[in-house]
Amino acid sequence: MANWDRNKRFLLEMVKQPSNNLCADCGSSEPDWASYTLGIFLCVNCSGTHRNLPDISKIKSILLDFWDDALVEFMRENGNATAKARYEKCVPPFYYRPQEKDCCILKDQWIRAKYERLEFSEEGNYYQQAYSSGIYDGTLWKKSNDNKQFVRRRFLLSQKDLSLRYFVNDDSKTPKAVISMKDLNAIFQPEKIGHAHGLQISYQQEGRGRNLFVYHDNGQEIVFWFNAIRATRLSYLKRLNPSALEEELIPLITRTSLKEGYMEKTGPTQWEPFKRRWFILNATDRKLLYFKTSLDAVELGAVFIGTESHGYSVKECQPKHTRGCKWRCGVSMETPDRQFVFMCEQEQDQKEWLEAFREVISQPMTPQHYTTEASLRRRT
């Protein structure tokens, strides 16, 4: 007969081991659930997805559930490292491995890819052909630029010419837009877009930032699209930097914004009325983009953020006037050309923006950043 306290103690010892002390799927700390059919330790969130795979993964709480001797021994014989060696054996270098704070669809499809489709093992890696073949052709729902409606559009991704094209009709030969991989970025934005599978594709056109907001009803399909884009971006980066190591290029494939949200903004004289704008701070290229709303296709403007030694700084402030201003938590940014004043709704928002700006200012500039700074100055 199993000893409840003894087996619980064994499990707690196992989950403290370096190979088991992080969730096997998202890397979050202190996992307190386990799949006793796969032999892995999980966080509570990932365990929820495993519950949706009852033929593959069966879940127990380490602390609350009863464990018999045979299951404890199975966990001892396996563990996260053993499972990773099998189920993540053939993960492509460009494939995005979700982390704790990533959206649900990324984590859900990562788990299904590993254990349900066996996508990264020798048995099922034919699934990778969909996003690794060098071309991806299909339809996505795209937000119309004129209204909030989403319309069905055909997209064509080509690794050969390093571009993403989309067409108004499935049988159209002339694309509505041809997007180069040079500045393209893709990031899941389910809350902003209002769909669990919402993907934001950003790029540069005529010197200005542009956004496409798309989704697909099938979670597997939209994650395939995301990783096909990442594969094509990595191909572009390798051509651009032939001597660079692959591990140096991986972080540059797609980038998350450091901070997004609404602030109120006044003009260069600081006597213009404040207007609410949606801001996106990108740490990689050191740019603060602003849009009229969170779902606008084209930026209204951009602010480059350099280092303190180049004349950039940020602090709390009170504006000269408050005409049109509804919020009271000010942020002042000094640049070599002018002072920018932004107003935040809450003190917490103000604190987060100040921290984000200071993080960018504290990082050294690269040669590419000097080029970006010069380009933005020519626009103003």
KASUL-V689095 format. One record per residue. N is the residue number from 1. D_CENTER is the distance of its C-alpha to the mean C-alpha in Angstrom with 2 decimals. Layout:
N	D_CENTER
N	D_CENTER
This chain:
1	48.17
2	44.78
3	44.68
4	41.93
5	41.73
6	42.00
7	39.24
8	36.95
9	37.72
10	37.01
11	33.56
12	32.73
13	33.92
14	31.80
15	28.55
16	29.24
17	29.45
18	26.83
19	25.82
20	25.42
21	24.34
22	20.61
23	19.29
24	19.63
25	16.42
26	13.76
27	15.70
28	16.59
29	20.02
30	23.37
31	22.98
32	26.01
33	25.89
34	26.76
35	27.15
36	30.81
37	30.77
38	27.99
39	28.94
40	25.60
41	24.61
42	21.76
43	20.28
44	21.38
45	18.13
46	17.95
47	21.71
48	21.37
49	19.77
50	22.50
51	25.08
52	24.18
53	25.31
54	28.86
55	30.44
56	28.16
57	27.14
58	29.30
59	28.21
60	30.22
61	29.77
62	30.93
63	32.65
64	33.93
65	34.91
66	37.92
67	37.51
68	40.46
69	41.40
70	40.29
71	36.67
72	36.53
73	38.00
74	35.44
75	32.59
76	34.52
77	34.93
78	31.27
79	28.32
80	24.70
81	25.67
82	27.97
83	25.48
84	22.80
85	25.53
86	26.19
87	23.05
88	20.68
89	23.46
90	22.17
91	18.36
92	17.73
93	16.41
94	13.61
95	12.49
96	9.16
97	10.53
98	8.81
99	9.64
100	11.57
101	9.31
102	6.78
103	8.17
104	11.59
105	11.50
106	9.33
107	11.76
108	14.64
109	14.49
110	14.08
111	17.16
112	19.00
113	18.45
114	19.89
115	22.77
116	23.60
117	23.23
118	23.75
119	21.41
120	21.33
121	25.00
122	28.02
123	28.94
124	25.98
125	24.16
126	25.54
127	22.51
128	20.61
129	22.92
130	21.06
131	18.02
132	19.94
133	23.04
134	22.15
135	22.35
136	20.59
137	22.51
138	21.98
139	21.56
140	18.82
141	19.43
142	18.74
143	19.33
144	22.62
145	22.93
146	26.17
147	25.32
148	22.89
149	23.88
150	21.77
151	23.73
152	23.67
153	23.02
154	23.30
155	20.69
156	21.67
157	19.53
158	21.84
159	21.45
160	25.08
161	24.72
162	21.00
163	20.34
164	18.83
165	21.61
166	22.12
167	25.51
168	27.21
169	29.21
170	28.83
171	31.98
172	31.34
173	31.86
174	30.71
175	27.00
176	26.05
177	23.57
178	22.84
179	19.53
180	19.62
181	17.00
182	18.01
183	15.61
184	13.27
185	9.51
186	7.42
187	4.38
188	5.56
189	7.88
190	10.70
191	12.64
192	12.85
193	13.86
194	16.00
195	15.24
196	13.67
197	12.41
198	11.38
199	9.34
200	9.50
201	10.95
202	12.15
203	15.12
204	18.41
205	21.73
206	24.96
207	23.32
208	21.26
209	17.62
210	17.19
211	14.76
212	15.04
213	14.01
214	14.55
215	14.73
216	16.92
217	19.01
218	18.65
219	15.61
220	16.51
221	16.86
222	13.53
223	11.80
224	14.60
225	13.80
226	10.17
227	11.75
228	14.73
229	12.89
230	11.57
231	15.22
232	16.63
233	14.65
234	15.86
235	19.28
236	19.28
237	18.44
238	21.19
239	23.64
240	22.94
241	23.26
242	25.66
243	26.69
244	23.32
245	22.40
246	19.62
247	18.04
248	18.03
249	16.14
250	13.37
251	11.30
252	11.94
253	10.76
254	7.34
255	6.41
256	4.70
257	7.90
258	10.38
259	11.95
260	12.54
261	15.71
262	19.29
263	22.01
264	25.46
265	26.52
266	30.03
267	31.45
268	32.80
269	36.16
270	34.61
271	37.24
272	35.22
273	34.08
274	30.69
275	28.20
276	25.00
277	21.94
278	18.16
279	16.66
280	13.38
281	13.58
282	12.03
283	13.26
284	13.24
285	15.75
286	17.12
287	17.19
288	17.37
289	17.25
290	19.02
291	19.60
292	22.26
293	19.98
294	16.33
295	16.79
296	18.87
297	18.65
298	20.13
299	19.82
300	23.06
301	22.80
302	21.05
303	22.06
304	21.83
305	21.68
306	23.78
307	25.37
308	28.21
309	30.71
310	29.99
311	30.74
312	27.48
313	27.45
314	26.30
315	28.21
316	29.10
317	31.60
318	33.84
319	34.13
320	37.50
321	37.50
322	35.61
323	36.54
324	34.06
325	32.07
326	31.28
327	29.23
328	30.80
329	28.30
330	28.34
331	26.32
332	28.10
333	26.64
334	29.23
335	28.78
336	31.63
337	32.15
338	31.85
339	30.77
340	27.96
341	28.33
342	25.70
343	26.44
344	24.26
345	25.24
346	25.21
347	25.93
348	22.75
349	20.74
350	23.03
351	22.52
352	18.70
353	18.95
354	21.72
355	19.88
356	16.84
357	19.41
358	21.45
359	18.71
360	18.27
361	22.07
362	22.70
363	20.92
364	23.27
365	23.06
366	23.00
367	25.28
368	22.50
369	21.91
370	25.65
371	25.45
372	22.70
373	24.83
374	27.92
375	26.36
376	25.29
377	28.74
378	30.42
379	28.72
380	30.11
